Amino acid sequence: MNPGLVESIHLAASAEAAMRGVAQAVALAGSGLEGDRYATHTGSFSAKPKPGRQITLIEAEAIEALERELGLALTPGETRRNLVTRGIALNHLVGREFTVGDVRLRGHELCEPCAELARMTGKPQILPGLIHRGGLRAEILVGGLIRVGDAVRF
């Protein structure tokens, strides 16, 4: 089976800050991505900590489907997810351990779209368009460097 890959990486310094694309990020075990709102406990949901809120992933194919099906164009950063992947079904990783490059993660739950995402993008139609394909919330078990182009394997 061919692995998926990391297509882009996005960080936000605080809850409502714009996501910025980076070529690589340091994953901190038990915390989040260095420089991201959840690692610094300044994210929208930081007051409700859960291990699965350390890193989020979304499939590039889901973003492309929004445009194809609803005419809704989003940049990868607008999804507010940390990693955009290609070629791997993220929904299948709930409850499973997997690797991104040398970083070991555990998928916790689907990252269903919420009113905050609709508000921040100004695109309310994003909510039904991302139901069950809004990505994955995961825990960082073993940290390290994640780079654009890294393999995603389970």
C-alpha positions in Angstrom: 0.0 0.0 0.0 1.3 3.4 -1.0 1.6 5.9 1.9 -0.2 9.2 1.9 1.8 12.4 2.1 1.9 15.8 3.8 0.9 18.4 1.2 1.1 21.5 3.4 1.6 22.5 7.0 -0.2 25.4 8.8 0.2 27.1 12.1 -1.6 29.9 13.9 0.0 31.8 16.8 -3.3 32.3 18.6 -7.0 31.4 18.5 -8.1 33.7 15.7 -4.8 34.4 14.1 -4.5 33.7 10.4 -2.9 30.3 9.6 0.5 30.6 8.0 2.0 27.9 5.8 5.4 26.6 6.7 7.7 24.0 5.1 8.3 22.2 8.4 7.2 22.1 12.0 8.4 20.6 15.2 5.8 18.2 16.8 6.1 18.3 20.6 4.9 15.0 22.2 1.9 15.6 24.4 1.6 19.2 23.4 1.2 20.3 19.7 3.2 21.9 17.0 5.8 24.4 18.1 4.5 27.9 17.5 0.9 26.7 17.1 -2.0 27.9 19.2 -2.7 24.5 20.8 0.9 24.0 21.9 0.9 27.4 23.6 -2.6 26.8 25.0 -4.1 29.9 23.2 -6.4 28.1 20.9 -10.2 28.4 20.8 -10.6 25.1 22.6 -7.5 25.2 24.8 -9.8 25.7 27.9 -11.2 22.2 27.1 -7.9 20.2 26.8 -8.0 16.7 25.3 -5.1 14.7 23.9 -6.7 14.7 20.5 -6.5 18.4 20.2 -2.7 18.5 19.7 -2.6 18.3 15.9 -5.3 18.3 13.2 -5.2 16.9 9.7 -7.5 17.2 6.7 -7.4 15.6 3.3 -6.6 17.7 0.2 -9.3 15.6 -1.5 -11.9 17.0 0.9 -10.9 20.6 0.1 -11.1 19.8 -3.6 -14.5 18.2 -3.2 -15.9 21.4 -1.6 -15.0 23.3 -4.8 -16.2 20.6 -7.1 -19.5 19.9 -5.3 -20.4 23.3 -3.9 -18.3 25.8 -5.9 -16.7 26.7 -2.5 -13.0 27.5 -3.0 -10.9 27.3 0.2 -7.2 27.7 0.6 -5.7 24.9 2.7 -5.0 27.3 5.6 -8.6 28.4 5.7 -9.6 24.9 6.9 -7.8 25.8 10.2 -6.2 22.3 10.2 -2.4 21.9 10.8 -1.6 19.3 8.1 -3.1 18.8 4.7 -2.6 15.3 3.5 -3.1 13.5 0.2 -3.7 9.9 -0.6 -4.8 8.6 2.8 -8.3 8.2 4.3 -8.0 10.0 7.6 -11.4 8.8 8.9 -9.9 5.3 9.0 -7.2 6.5 11.5 -9.6 7.2 14.4 -8.4 5.0 17.3 -5.2 4.0 15.4 -1.6 4.9 15.7 0.2 6.2 12.6 3.3 8.0 11.5 3.9 11.3 9.7 7.6 11.2 8.8 9.2 10.0 12.0 6.5 11.5 14.2 4.1 9.0 15.8 0.4 10.1 16.2 -2.8 8.5 17.5 -6.0 9.5 15.8 -8.7 10.4 18.4 -11.8 11.7 16.6 -13.1 13.2 13.5 -12.7 17.0 13.3 -16.2 17.9 12.3 -16.8 21.4 11.1 -18.2 23.9 13.6 -19.8 27.4 13.7 -16.3 28.9 14.6 -15.0 27.6 11.2 -18.0 29.0 9.3 -17.6 32.4 11.1 -13.9 32.7 10.6 -14.1 31.8 6.9 -17.2 33.8 6.3 -18.5 30.7 4.4 -21.4 29.1 6.3 -21.9 26.5 3.5 -18.6 24.9 4.7 -20.5 23.2 7.5 -22.6 20.7 5.5 -19.8 20.4 2.9 -17.3 19.1 5.5 -19.5 16.8 7.6 -17.6 13.5 8.1 -14.7 14.8 6.0 -13.5 17.8 8.1 -10.4 16.0 9.1 -8.9 14.2 12.1 -7.9 15.3 15.6 -4.8 13.5 16.8 -2.4 13.2 19.8 1.4 13.4 19.3 2.9 10.3 20.9 6.5 10.7 19.7 7.6 14.1 18.6 10.0 15.2 15.9 10.2 17.2 12.7 7.3 17.1 10.2 8.1 18.3 6.6 6.0 19.0 3.6 6.3 15.8 1.5 6.7 13.4 4.5 4.9 10.1 4.2 1.8 9.3 6.2 1.7 5.6 7.1 -0.4 3.3 9.4 
